[in-house]
Amino acid sequence: MSLKTTYSSIKAFITRDGSNIRELMHPKQHADSFGVNAQSLAEARVMVGSKTQLHQHLKTEELYHITAGSGVMTLANETFPVQTGDTICIKPGTPHCIENNGDKELVLLCCCSPAYSDDDTELL
């Protein structure tokens, strides 16, 4: 049994907050094949000059890891620059968004526990 996915076979989609996402591992797609049930891992891409909509998750804790580009992260009332190599912890109930104010695409990995769900995403 293979315990891996292949990037080129995963289709991107737009989430409620406007992120362009590829679910690299998610229970909805991979529970039967891999036994994934408690978390998800996605790649998000934010185009130059764009940002995600301010939102929060009531149950989900997220980790963002910036793999390319730079931008500005908003967590509640705090705003700070982010760049390749940075990792951000987003606690449940924390309003957040990320903006690409750089000159190339902003790419990040997003790990969610419990797994990402549109139902747990509240737009603000």
DSSP file (Angstrom, degrees, kcal/mol; ACC not computed):
  #  RESIDUE AA STRUCTURE BP1 BP2  ACC     N-H-->O    O-->H-N    N-H-->O    O-->H-N    TCO  KAPPA ALPHA  PHI   PSI    X-CA   Y-CA   Z-CA
    1    1 A M              0   0    0      0, 0.0     2,-0.3     0, 0.0    32,-0.0   0.000 360.0 360.0 360.0 129.6    0.0    0.0    0.0
    2    2 A S        -     0   0    0      1,-0.1     0, 0.0     2,-0.1     0, 0.0  -0.651 360.0-165.7 -83.8 137.6    1.4    3.4   -1.0
    3    3 A L        +     0   0    0     -2,-0.3     2,-0.3     2,-0.1    -1,-0.1  -0.180  59.2  84.6-114.0  38.8    1.3    6.2    1.6
    4    4 A K        -     0   0    0      2,-0.0     2,-0.3    21,-0.0    -2,-0.1  -0.960  59.6-144.8-138.1 156.3    1.9    9.1   -0.7
    5    5 A T        -     0   0    0     -2,-0.3     2,-0.5    19,-0.0     3,-0.1  -0.750  20.7-126.3-110.0 165.7    0.1   11.4   -3.0
    6    6 A T    >   -     0   0    0     -2,-0.3     3,-2.0     1,-0.1     4,-0.4  -0.967  10.1-143.8-117.6 120.8    1.4   12.9   -6.2
    7    7 A Y  G >  S+     0   0    0     -2,-0.5     3,-1.9     1,-0.3    -1,-0.1   0.861  97.8  56.8 -50.1 -46.7    1.2   16.7   -6.5
    8    8 A S  G 3  S+     0   0    0      1,-0.3    -1,-0.3    -3,-0.1    -3,-0.0   0.682 104.0  54.4 -65.3 -17.0    0.4   16.7  -10.3
    9    9 A S  G <  S+     0   0    0     -3,-2.0     2,-0.6     2,-0.1    -1,-0.3   0.478  89.3  90.7 -94.0  -2.2   -2.7   14.5   -9.6
   10   10 A I  S <  S-     0   0    0     -3,-1.9     2,-0.3    -4,-0.4    14,-0.1  -0.843  70.6-141.9-100.5 121.4   -4.2   16.9   -7.0
   11   11 A K        -     0   0    0     -2,-0.6    12,-0.5    12,-0.1     2,-0.1  -0.594  13.9-127.7 -83.5 139.7   -6.5   19.6   -8.4
   12   12 A A        +     0   0    0     -2,-0.3     2,-0.3    10,-0.1    10,-0.2  -0.483  30.1 176.8 -80.2 154.2   -6.5   23.1   -7.0
   13   13 A F  E     -A   21   0A   0      8,-2.3     8,-3.3    -2,-0.1     2,-0.5  -0.948  31.5-104.8-149.8 168.6   -9.7   24.8   -5.8
   14   14 A I  E     -A   20   0A   0     -2,-0.3     6,-0.2     6,-0.2     2,-0.1  -0.868  32.1-148.2-102.4 128.4  -10.7   28.0   -4.1
   15   15 A T    >   -     0   0    0      4,-2.1     3,-1.8    -2,-0.5   103,-0.0  -0.281  35.8 -92.0 -85.6 176.0  -11.7   27.9   -0.4
   16   16 A R  T 3  S+     0   0    0      1,-0.3    -1,-0.1     2,-0.1    -2,-0.0   0.802 126.4  53.9 -59.1 -30.4  -14.2   30.2    1.4
   17   17 A D  T 3  S-     0   0    0      2,-0.1    36,-3.1    35,-0.1    -1,-0.3   0.440 122.7-103.3 -87.3   2.0  -11.5   32.7    2.3
   18   18 A G  S <  S+     0   0    0     -3,-1.8     2,-0.2     1,-0.3    -2,-0.1   0.529  70.5 148.1  92.7   7.0  -10.4   33.0   -1.4
   19   19 A S        -     0   0    0     34,-0.1    -4,-2.1    27,-0.1     2,-0.8  -0.504  49.7-131.2 -75.9 143.1   -7.2   30.8   -1.1
   20   20 A N  E     -AB  14  45A   0     25,-1.1    25,-2.0    -6,-0.2     2,-0.3  -0.872  44.1-177.1 -91.0 110.6   -6.1   28.8   -4.1
   21   21 A I  E     -AB  13  44A   0     -8,-3.3    -8,-2.3    -2,-0.8     2,-0.4  -0.831  34.0-165.5-121.9 145.9   -5.5   25.4   -2.4
   22   22 A R  E     - B   0  43A   0     21,-2.1    21,-2.3    -2,-0.3     2,-1.2  -0.986  24.3-140.5-122.0 119.4   -4.3   21.9   -3.1
   23   23 A E  E     - B   0  42A   0    -12,-0.5    19,-0.3    -2,-0.4     3,-0.2  -0.687  20.8-178.0 -79.4  99.6   -5.3   19.4   -0.4
   24   24 A L  E    S+     0   0A   0     17,-1.3     2,-0.3    -2,-1.2    18,-0.2   0.863  76.3   2.8 -69.8 -37.6   -2.1   17.3   -0.3
   25   25 A M  E    S+ B   0  41A   0     16,-2.0    16,-2.6    -3,-0.1    -1,-0.3  -0.945  77.7 155.4-147.8 129.8   -3.6   15.0    2.4
   26   26 A H    >>  -     0   0    0     -2,-0.3     4,-3.1    14,-0.2     3,-1.2  -0.976  47.0-123.2-154.8 140.2   -7.1   15.3    3.7
   27   27 A P  H 3> S+     0   0    0      0, 0.0     4,-1.7     0, 0.0     5,-0.3   0.840 109.2  61.3 -54.6 -35.8   -9.5   12.8    5.4
   28   28 A K  H 34 S+     0   0    0      1,-0.2     4,-0.1     2,-0.2     9,-0.0   0.836 121.4  23.0 -63.0 -30.7  -12.2   13.4    2.7
   29   29 A Q  H <4 S+     0   0    0     -3,-1.2     4,-0.2     2,-0.1    -1,-0.2   0.715 135.4  30.2-103.2 -25.8   -9.9   12.2    0.0
   30   30 A H  H  X>S+     0   0    0     -4,-3.1     4,-2.7     2,-0.1     6,-1.0   0.320  81.3 100.0-125.3   7.7   -7.4   10.0    1.8
   31   31 A A  H  X5S+     0   0    0     -4,-1.7     4,-1.5    -5,-0.3    -3,-0.1   0.936  92.5  41.2 -62.8 -45.9   -9.0    8.4    4.8
   32   32 A D  H  45S+     0   0    0     -5,-0.3    -1,-0.2     2,-0.2    -2,-0.1   0.916 122.1  39.8 -68.9 -43.1   -9.6    5.0    3.1
   33   33 A S  H  45S+     0   0    0     -4,-0.2    -2,-0.2     1,-0.1    -1,-0.2   0.895 136.0  12.6 -74.1 -41.4   -6.3    4.9    1.3
   34   34 A F  H  <5S-     0   0    0     -4,-2.7    -3,-0.2     2,-0.1    -2,-0.2   0.530  93.8-116.3-118.3 -10.4   -4.0    6.3    4.0
   35   35 A G     << +     0   0    0     -4,-1.5     2,-0.4    -5,-0.7    -4,-0.2   0.685  55.5 160.4  78.1  17.1   -5.9    6.3    7.2
   36   36 A V        +     0   0    0     -6,-1.0    -1,-0.3     1,-0.2    -2,-0.1  -0.606  10.2 135.5 -73.3 123.3   -5.7   10.1    7.5
   37   37 A N        +     0   0    0     -2,-0.4    78,-0.2    -3,-0.1    -1,-0.2   0.519  58.8  49.5-143.9 -12.7   -8.5   11.2    9.8
   38   38 A A  S    S+     0   0    0     76,-0.1     2,-0.3     1,-0.1    -2,-0.1   0.512 109.2  19.0-113.4  -5.7   -7.2   13.9   12.3
   39   39 A Q        -     0   0    0     75,-0.2     2,-0.3    74,-0.2    74,-0.2  -0.952  57.1-144.6-154.8 169.6   -5.4   16.5   10.3
   40   40 A S  E     - C   0 112A   0     72,-2.1    72,-2.5    -2,-0.3     2,-0.4  -0.979   3.2-155.0-140.8 156.2   -4.9   17.9    6.8
   41   41 A L  E     +BC  25 111A   0    -16,-2.6   -16,-2.0    -2,-0.3   -17,-1.3  -0.995  21.9 169.7-132.5 126.1   -2.0   19.3    4.8
   42   42 A A  E     -BC  23 110A   0     68,-2.3    68,-3.2    -2,-0.4     2,-0.5  -0.924  29.9-133.2-133.4 157.2   -2.6   21.8    2.0
   43   43 A E  E     -BC  22 109A   0    -21,-2.3   -21,-2.1    -2,-0.3     2,-0.4  -0.957  25.1-164.8-107.4 130.8   -0.5   24.1   -0.2
   44   44 A A  E     -BC  21 108A   0     64,-3.2    64,-2.4    -2,-0.5     2,-0.4  -0.912   4.4-161.3-115.4 144.6   -1.9   27.6   -0.7
   45   45 A R  E     -BC  20 107A   0    -25,-2.0   -25,-1.1    -2,-0.4     2,-0.5  -0.993   3.1-169.8-126.9 130.4   -0.9   30.1   -3.3
   46   46 A V  E     - C   0 106A   0     60,-2.8    60,-2.6    -2,-0.4     3,-0.1  -0.978  21.7-132.9-121.7 119.6   -1.6   33.9   -3.1
   47   47 A M    >   -     0   0    0     -2,-0.5     3,-2.2    58,-0.2    53,-0.3  -0.256  39.0 -78.4 -69.8 156.6   -0.9   35.9   -6.2
   48   48 A V  T 3  S+     0   0    0      1,-0.3    53,-0.2    55,-0.1    -1,-0.2  -0.302 120.0  15.0 -54.0 131.7    1.1   39.2   -6.1
   49   49 A G  T 3  S+     0   0    0     51,-2.0    -1,-0.3     1,-0.3     2,-0.2   0.462 107.8 107.7  81.1   2.3   -1.2   42.0   -4.8
   50   50 A S    <   -     0   0    0     -3,-2.2    50,-3.1    50,-0.2     2,-0.3  -0.663  44.1-172.7-108.5 164.3   -3.8   39.6   -3.4
   51   51 A K  B     -F   99   0B   0     48,-0.3    48,-0.2    -2,-0.2     2,-0.1  -0.988  27.4-107.1-150.0 157.7   -4.8   38.6    0.1
   52   52 A T        -     0   0    0     46,-2.3     2,-0.2    -2,-0.3   -34,-0.2  -0.440  46.5 -96.2 -77.9 159.5   -7.1   36.0    1.7
   53   53 A Q        -     0   0    0    -36,-3.1    43,-0.1    -2,-0.1     2,-0.1  -0.539  45.3 -97.8 -76.1 141.7  -10.3   37.2    3.3
   54   54 A L        +     0   0    0     -2,-0.2    70,-2.7    43,-0.1     2,-0.3  -0.397  65.9 145.7 -58.9 129.6  -10.2   37.8    7.0
   55   55 A H  E     -GH  96 123B   0     41,-2.0    41,-2.8    68,-0.2     2,-0.3  -0.928  33.5-147.0-155.8 173.9  -11.6   34.7    8.7
   56   56 A Q  E     - H   0 122B   0     66,-1.7    66,-3.0    -2,-0.3     2,-0.4  -0.968  11.5-136.6-146.6 161.9  -11.4   32.4   11.7
   57   57 A H  E     - H   0 121B   0     -2,-0.3    36,-3.7    37,-0.3    37,-0.3  -0.988   7.2-156.8-120.4 130.6  -11.8   28.7   12.5
   58   58 A L  S    S+     0   0    0     62,-0.9    -1,-0.1    -2,-0.4    63,-0.1   0.827  91.3  15.5 -78.3 -31.3  -13.7   27.8   15.7
   59   59 A K  S    S+     0   0    0     61,-0.2     2,-0.3    33,-0.1    -1,-0.1   0.704 105.0  91.1-111.0 -29.0  -12.2   24.4   16.1
   60   60 A T        -     0   0    0     60,-0.2     2,-0.4    31,-0.1    -3,-0.2  -0.556  52.9-157.2 -87.7 131.1   -9.1   24.2   13.9
   61   61 A E  E     -D  113   0A   0     52,-2.5    52,-2.2    -2,-0.3     2,-0.4  -0.865  22.0-161.2 -93.8 136.5   -5.6   25.0   14.8
   62   62 A E  E     -DE 112  90A   0     28,-2.5    28,-3.1    -2,-0.4     2,-0.4  -0.909  17.4-160.1-121.5 147.8   -3.4   25.9   11.8
   63   63 A L  E     -DE 111  89A   0     48,-2.2    48,-2.5    -2,-0.4     2,-0.5  -0.999  11.3-162.4-118.9 126.4    0.2   26.1   11.1
   64   64 A Y  E     -DE 110  88A   0     24,-2.6    24,-2.7    -2,-0.4     2,-0.5  -0.926   4.9-172.1-104.5 132.2    1.3   28.1    8.1
   65   65 A H  E     -DE 109  87A   0     44,-2.6    44,-2.9    -2,-0.5     2,-0.5  -0.975  19.2-138.2-125.0 117.3    4.8   27.5    6.7
   66   66 A I  E     +D  108   0A   0     20,-2.7    19,-3.0    -2,-0.5    42,-0.3  -0.614  26.7 171.5 -78.6 119.7    6.0   29.9    4.0
   67   67 A T  E     +     0   0A   0     40,-2.4     2,-0.3    -2,-0.5    41,-0.2   0.624  66.6   9.3-103.4 -17.5    7.8   28.0    1.2
   68   68 A A  E    S+D  107   0A   0     39,-1.7    39,-2.6    36,-0.0    -1,-0.3  -0.965 104.8   8.6-160.3 145.5    8.2   30.9   -1.3
   69   69 A G        -     0   0    0     -2,-0.3    15,-1.1    37,-0.2     2,-0.3  -0.295  68.5 -98.5  86.2-168.3    7.7   34.6   -1.5
   70   70 A S  E     +I   83   0B   0     34,-0.4    32,-0.8    13,-0.2     2,-0.3  -0.953  41.2 141.6-150.2 164.7    6.8   37.1    1.2
   71   71 A G  E     -I   82   0B   0     11,-2.5    11,-2.6    -2,-0.3     2,-0.4  -0.928  46.2 -73.2-175.6-161.1    3.9   39.0    2.6
   72   72 A V  E     -IJ  81  99B   0     27,-2.3    27,-2.6    -2,-0.3     2,-0.4  -0.993  34.1-154.8-127.7 126.4    2.0   40.3    5.6
   73   73 A M  E     -IJ  80  98B   0      7,-3.0     7,-2.3    -2,-0.4     2,-0.5  -0.850   2.6-158.6-101.9 134.5    0.2   38.1    8.1
   74   74 A T  E     +IJ  79  97B   0     23,-2.7    23,-1.5    -2,-0.4     2,-0.5  -0.972  12.5 176.0-113.0 123.3   -2.6   39.4   10.2
   75   75 A L  E >   -IJ  78  96B   0      3,-2.9     3,-2.7    -2,-0.5    21,-0.2  -0.962  65.6 -57.5-124.8 109.9   -3.4   37.6   13.5
   76   76 A A  T 3  S-     0   0    0     19,-3.5    18,-0.0    -2,-0.5     0, 0.0  -0.385 123.4 -15.3  54.3-117.5   -6.2   39.3   15.5
   77   77 A N  T 3  S+     0   0    0     -2,-0.2     2,-0.4    -3,-0.1    -1,-0.3   0.328 120.4  93.2 -97.0   7.2   -4.9   42.8   16.1
   78   78 A E  E <   -I   75   0B   0     -3,-2.7    -3,-2.9     2,-0.0     2,-0.4  -0.847  49.9-174.6-106.3 136.4   -1.3   42.0   15.2
   79   79 A T  E     +I   74   0B   0     -2,-0.4    -5,-0.2    -5,-0.2    -2,-0.0  -0.997  14.2 160.3-128.2 133.6    0.2   42.5   11.7
   80   80 A F  E     -I   73   0B   0     -7,-2.3    -7,-3.0    -2,-0.4     2,-0.1  -0.994  39.5 -98.0-152.7 153.6    3.8   41.4   10.8
   81   81 A P  E     -I   72   0B   0      0, 0.0     2,-0.3     0, 0.0    -9,-0.3  -0.412  34.7-166.7 -72.8 148.2    5.9   40.5    7.8
   82   82 A V  E     +I   71   0B   0    -11,-2.6   -11,-2.5    -2,-0.1     2,-0.3  -0.963   9.4 171.7-131.8 152.4    6.4   36.9    6.7
   83   83 A Q  E >   -I   70   0B   0     -2,-0.3     3,-2.5   -13,-0.2   -17,-0.3  -0.926  46.6 -48.3-150.6 172.9    8.9   35.4    4.3
   84   84 A T  T 3  S+     0   0    0    -15,-1.1   -17,-0.2    -2,-0.3     3,-0.1  -0.175 123.6  24.8 -47.9 129.8   10.3   32.1    3.0
   85   85 A G  T 3  S+     0   0    0    -19,-3.0    -1,-0.3     1,-0.3     2,-0.2   0.184  91.1 124.7  98.4 -15.6   11.1   29.8    6.0
   86   86 A D    <   -     0   0    0     -3,-2.5   -20,-2.7   -20,-0.1     2,-0.4  -0.493  42.6-160.1 -78.7 147.7    8.7   31.4    8.5
   87   87 A T  E     -E   65   0A   0    -22,-0.2     2,-0.4    -2,-0.2   -22,-0.2  -0.997   4.7-165.1-128.3 134.9    6.1   29.3   10.4
   88   88 A I  E     -E   64   0A   0    -24,-2.7   -24,-2.6    -2,-0.4     2,-0.5  -0.960  10.6-146.7-123.2 134.4    3.1   30.8   12.0
   89   89 A C  E     -E   63   0A   0     -2,-0.4     2,-0.6   -26,-0.2   -26,-0.2  -0.891  12.1-165.9-100.8 127.8    0.7   29.2   14.6
   90   90 A I  E     -E   62   0A   0    -28,-3.1   -28,-2.5    -2,-0.5     3,-0.1  -0.939  10.7-149.4-117.5 109.1   -2.9   30.2   14.3
   91   91 A K    >   -     0   0    0     -2,-0.6     3,-1.6   -30,-0.2   -34,-0.3  -0.396  34.3 -85.3 -75.0 152.0   -5.0   29.2   17.3
   92   92 A P  T 3  S+     0   0    0      0, 0.0   -34,-0.2     0, 0.0    -1,-0.1  -0.258 115.4  25.1 -54.5 142.3   -8.7   28.4   17.0
   93   93 A G  T 3  S+     0   0    0    -36,-3.7   -35,-0.1     1,-0.2    -2,-0.1   0.511  88.7 129.9  80.8   5.2  -10.9   31.5   17.1
   94   94 A T    <   -     0   0    0     -3,-1.6   -37,-0.3   -37,-0.3    -1,-0.2  -0.832  58.3-130.9 -96.0 117.2   -8.1   33.9   15.9
   95   95 A P        +     0   0    0      0, 0.0   -19,-3.5     0, 0.0     2,-0.3  -0.424  42.8 163.2 -61.5 137.0   -9.1   36.2   13.0
   96   96 A H  E     +GJ  55  75B   0    -41,-2.8   -41,-2.0   -21,-0.2     2,-0.3  -0.997  22.4 165.8-156.0 156.9   -6.4   35.9   10.4
   97   97 A C  E     - J   0  74B   0    -23,-1.5   -23,-2.7    -2,-0.3     2,-0.4  -0.954  22.0-138.6-160.6 164.1   -5.5   36.6    6.7
   98   98 A I  E     - J   0  73B   0     -2,-0.3   -46,-2.3   -25,-0.2     2,-0.4  -0.997  12.9-160.9-134.0 138.4   -2.4   36.7    4.7
   99   99 A E  E     -FJ  51  72B   0    -27,-2.6   -27,-2.3    -2,-0.4     2,-0.9  -0.933  15.8-138.4-120.4 138.8   -1.5   39.3    2.0
  100  100 A N        +     0   0    0    -50,-3.1   -51,-2.0    -2,-0.4   -29,-0.2  -0.846  34.9 156.9 -95.3 102.7    1.1   39.0   -0.8
  101  101 A N        +     0   0    0     -2,-0.9   -30,-0.2   -31,-0.2    -1,-0.1   0.184  48.0  95.8-107.3  14.6    2.8   42.4   -0.9
  102  102 A G  S    S-     0   0    0    -32,-0.8   -53,-0.2     2,-0.2     4,-0.1  -0.053  86.8-105.6 -90.0-165.5    5.9   40.9   -2.5
  103  103 A D  S    S+     0   0    0      2,-0.1     2,-0.3   -55,-0.1   -55,-0.1   0.290  95.7  42.8-111.2   8.5    7.0   40.7   -6.2
  104  104 A K  S    S-     0   0    0    -34,-0.2   -34,-0.4   -57,-0.1    -2,-0.2  -0.955 101.5 -66.3-145.3 166.6    6.4   36.9   -6.7
  105  105 A E        -     0   0    0     -2,-0.3     2,-0.5   -36,-0.1   -58,-0.2  -0.205  45.3-132.6 -55.0 136.7    3.8   34.4   -5.8
  106  106 A L  E     -C   46   0A   0    -60,-2.6   -60,-2.8   -37,-0.1     2,-0.4  -0.839  27.2-173.7 -93.0 123.6    3.4   33.6   -2.1
  107  107 A V  E     +CD  45  68A   0    -39,-2.6   -40,-2.4    -2,-0.5   -39,-1.7  -0.968   7.3 169.1-123.1 133.6    3.3   29.9   -1.4
  108  108 A L  E     -CD  44  66A   0    -64,-2.4   -64,-3.2    -2,-0.4     2,-0.4  -0.989  31.2-129.6-142.9 152.0    2.7   28.3    1.9
  109  109 A L  E     -CD  43  65A   0    -44,-2.9   -44,-2.6    -2,-0.3     2,-0.5  -0.829  23.7-159.4 -94.4 139.7    1.9   24.9    3.5
  110  110 A C  E     -CD  42  64A   0    -68,-3.2   -68,-2.3    -2,-0.4     2,-0.5  -0.965   5.6-169.0-126.4 114.7   -1.1   24.8    5.8
  111  111 A C  E     -CD  41  63A   0    -48,-2.5   -48,-2.2    -2,-0.5     2,-0.4  -0.901  11.1-168.5-103.1 127.7   -1.4   22.1    8.4
  112  112 A C  E     -CD  40  62A   0    -72,-2.5   -72,-2.1    -2,-0.5   -50,-0.2  -0.948  10.8-144.6-122.8 136.8   -4.8   21.9   10.1
  113  113 A S  E    S+ D   0  61A   0    -52,-2.2   -52,-2.5    -2,-0.4     2,-0.2  -0.937  96.0  27.8-141.7 119.1   -5.9   19.9   13.1
  114  114 A P  S    S-     0   0    0      0, 0.0   -75,-0.2     0, 0.0   -74,-0.2   0.658 125.6 -88.3 -62.3 172.7   -8.6   18.9   13.1
  115  115 A A        -     0   0    0    -78,-0.2    -2,-0.1   -76,-0.2   -89,-0.1  -0.068  53.1 -84.6 -54.8 149.5   -8.7   18.7    9.3
  116  116 A Y        +     0   0    0     -4,-0.2     2,-0.3     3,-0.0    -1,-0.1  -0.219  51.2 177.8 -55.0 140.4   -9.7   21.8    7.3
  117  117 A S    >   -     0   0    0     -3,-0.1     3,-1.2     1,-0.1     4,-0.1  -0.974  35.8-142.3-146.6 133.8  -13.5   22.2    6.8
  118  118 A D  G >  S+     0   0    0     -2,-0.3     3,-1.7     1,-0.2    -1,-0.1   0.852 106.1  63.1 -58.4 -33.3  -15.4   25.0    5.0
  119  119 A D  G 3  S+     0   0    0      1,-0.3    -1,-0.2    -3,-0.1    -3,-0.0   0.741 102.1  48.9 -64.6 -23.0  -18.0   24.5    7.8
  120  120 A D  G <  S+     0   0    0     -3,-1.2   -62,-0.9   -63,-0.1     2,-0.6   0.300  92.3  96.3 -97.4   7.7  -15.4   25.6   10.4
  121  121 A T  E <   -H   57   0B   0     -3,-1.7     2,-0.6   -64,-0.2   -64,-0.2  -0.887  54.0-170.9-104.6 116.9  -14.5   28.7    8.4
  122  122 A E  E     -H   56   0B   0    -66,-3.0   -66,-1.7    -2,-0.6     2,-0.2  -0.931  15.6-141.8-110.0 115.7  -16.2   31.9    9.5
  123  123 A L  E      H   55   0B   0     -2,-0.6   -68,-0.2   -68,-0.2   -69,-0.1  -0.537 360.0 360.0 -75.1 139.7  -15.7   34.9    7.2
  124  124 A L              0   0    0    -70,-2.7   -69,-0.2    -2,-0.2    -1,-0.1   0.378 360.0 360.0-115.9 360.0  -15.4   38.2    9.0
